Amino acid sequence: MERKKIIIDEIKYWKENRLLPEQYCNFLLSLYTEGEETGTQKEEKGNSAVSFLPLLITTFGLAIFGLTFLVIYFTDFSPVLQIGLVIIFSGLMFLVATQVKRVDHRFVHFYILLGALMFFLATIETVNFIFPNQPQILLGAVFFTCVMWLVIGKKYKLIYFMISGAIGIAIVVYFLFK
């Protein structure tokens, strides 16, 4: 009986660490437990919280991102308050990215991207507030932001930052020589 328990524990270890394909581990578990445990019962209980986490993370990020648009385009707050809130929301995205990294590193980039977009919106709103009706200064701010994205992308090896920066610079150059 003790030997069987050791074998079952070893098969579970193989399954958790993906040393064997899941189907093989389920078959072996079913064989050694004589059909009582297929290996999916415990996974379903433990997996429901894990599978709910990505949905919760995505919903939170998109809600804050939507709140950013709501604050900028659909409220009568003063421009300083709008810009301040968007900067706070952007900082929140970067803070959440550092915390999510501990739980599930796949969503870090989602929050970094949302934070960068929100910071970009704050930059545009700030420039429009300080320098109204001066598109050259706005283009300069967008150009500077895109250059920063290129630098950050290169430093941290984030392809989406490098692509966004390059596309942004190309768009700014197009509008400068239009």
C-alpha positions in Angstrom: 0.0 0.0 0.0 2.8 2.4 0.9 4.6 1.6 -2.4 1.4 2.4 -4.4 1.1 5.8 -2.6 4.7 6.6 -3.5 4.1 5.8 -7.1 0.9 7.9 -7.2 2.7 10.8 -5.6 5.5 10.5 -8.1 3.1 10.5 -11.0 1.4 13.6 -9.6 4.8 15.2 -9.4 5.5 14.3 -13.0 2.2 15.8 -14.0 2.7 19.0 -12.1 6.2 19.6 -13.5 5.2 18.4 -16.9 7.8 15.6 -17.1 5.3 13.5 -18.9 2.3 14.5 -21.0 -0.9 15.0 -19.1 -2.7 12.2 -20.8 0.0 9.7 -19.8 -0.1 10.9 -16.2 -3.9 10.7 -16.1 -3.8 7.1 -17.5 -1.2 6.1 -14.9 -3.1 7.7 -12.1 -6.2 5.9 -13.2 -4.4 2.6 -13.4 -2.7 2.9 -10.0 -5.8 4.2 -8.2 -7.9 1.6 -9.9 -10.1 4.3 -11.5 -10.8 6.3 -8.3 -8.7 9.2 -9.3 -8.1 10.4 -12.9 -6.0 13.3 -11.9 -8.5 15.9 -13.2 -10.6 16.1 -10.1 -8.1 18.0 -8.1 -7.1 20.1 -11.1 -10.6 21.3 -11.7 -10.9 22.5 -8.1 -7.5 24.2 -8.1 -7.8 25.4 -11.7 -11.1 27.3 -11.3 -9.4 30.0 -9.2 -6.4 30.1 -11.6 -8.5 30.3 -14.7 -10.6 33.1 -13.1 -7.5 35.2 -12.4 -6.8 36.1 -16.1 -10.4 37.2 -16.5 -10.2 39.3 -13.4 -6.9 40.8 -14.3 -8.0 41.7 -17.8 -11.3 43.2 -16.6 -9.5 45.4 -14.0 -7.0 46.7 -16.6 -9.6 47.4 -19.2 -11.9 49.1 -16.6 -9.2 51.5 -15.5 -8.3 52.1 -19.2 -12.0 52.9 -19.9 -12.1 55.1 -16.8 -9.2 57.0 -18.3 -11.2 57.8 -21.4 -14.2 58.6 -19.3 -12.2 61.1 -17.3 -10.6 62.8 -20.3 -13.5 63.0 -22.8 -16.7 62.8 -20.8 -16.3 64.8 -17.6 -16.3 68.5 -16.8 -13.3 68.2 -14.4 -10.7 70.9 -14.7 -7.9 69.9 -17.2 -5.4 69.8 -14.3 -7.6 67.3 -12.4 -8.1 65.2 -15.6 -4.4 65.1 -16.3 -3.6 64.3 -12.7 -6.2 61.4 -12.6 -4.8 60.0 -15.8 -1.3 60.1 -14.5 -2.4 58.4 -11.3 -4.2 55.7 -13.3 -1.1 55.2 -15.4 1.0 54.9 -12.3 -1.5 52.4 -11.0 -1.1 50.3 -14.1 2.7 50.2 -13.7 2.3 49.4 -10.0 -0.2 46.6 -10.8 2.2 45.3 -13.4 4.9 44.8 -10.7 2.5 43.1 -8.4 1.0 40.8 -11.2 4.5 39.8 -12.1 4.6 37.8 -8.8 1.4 35.9 -9.6 1.3 35.4 -13.3 4.1 37.0 -15.4 2.0 36.7 -18.7 -0.1 39.7 -17.8 2.8 42.1 -16.9 3.0 43.2 -20.5 -0.7 43.9 -20.7 -0.5 46.3 -17.8 2.7 47.9 -19.0 1.1 48.5 -22.4 -2.0 50.0 -20.8 0.1 52.2 -18.6 2.1 53.4 -21.5 -1.0 54.2 -23.5 -2.5 56.1 -20.6 0.7 58.0 -20.0 0.7 58.9 -23.7 -2.9 60.2 -23.4 -1.8 62.3 -20.3 1.1 63.7 -22.3 -1.2 64.7 -25.2 -3.7 66.3 -22.8 -0.9 68.1 -20.9 0.6 69.6 -24.1 -2.9 70.6 -25.4 -3.6 72.3 -22.0 -0.3 74.2 -21.7 0.1 75.0 -25.5 -3.3 75.1 -27.0 -3.6 75.3 -30.8 0.1 74.6 -31.4 0.4 71.3 -33.3 4.2 71.6 -33.7 4.7 71.3 -30.0 2.2 68.4 -29.9 4.1 66.6 -32.6 7.4 67.2 -30.7 5.8 65.7 -27.5 4.6 62.7 -29.5 8.0 62.3 -31.2 9.7 62.5 -27.8 7.3 59.9 -26.3 7.9 57.5 -29.3 11.7 57.9 -28.9 11.3 57.0 -25.3 9.3 53.9 -26.2 12.1 52.9 -28.6 14.7 53.3 -25.8 12.6 51.4 -23.3 11.9 48.7 -25.8 15.5 48.3 -26.6 16.7 48.4 -23.0 14.1 45.8 -21.7 13.7 43.9 -25.0 10.1 44.7 -25.4 9.2 44.3 -29.1 5.9 46.0 -28.9 7.5 49.2 -27.5 10.0 49.2 -30.3 7.4 48.7 -32.9 5.1 51.3 -31.4 7.9 53.8 -31.1 9.0 53.3 -34.7 5.5 53.6 -36.1 4.9 56.7 -34.0 8.1 58.3 -35.2 7.1 57.5 -38.8 3.7 59.1 -38.3 5.3 62.2 -36.8 7.8 62.5 -39.7 4.9 62.1 -42.2 2.9 64.9 -40.5 6.0 67.2 -40.3 6.7 66.9 -44.1 3.1 66.8 -45.2 
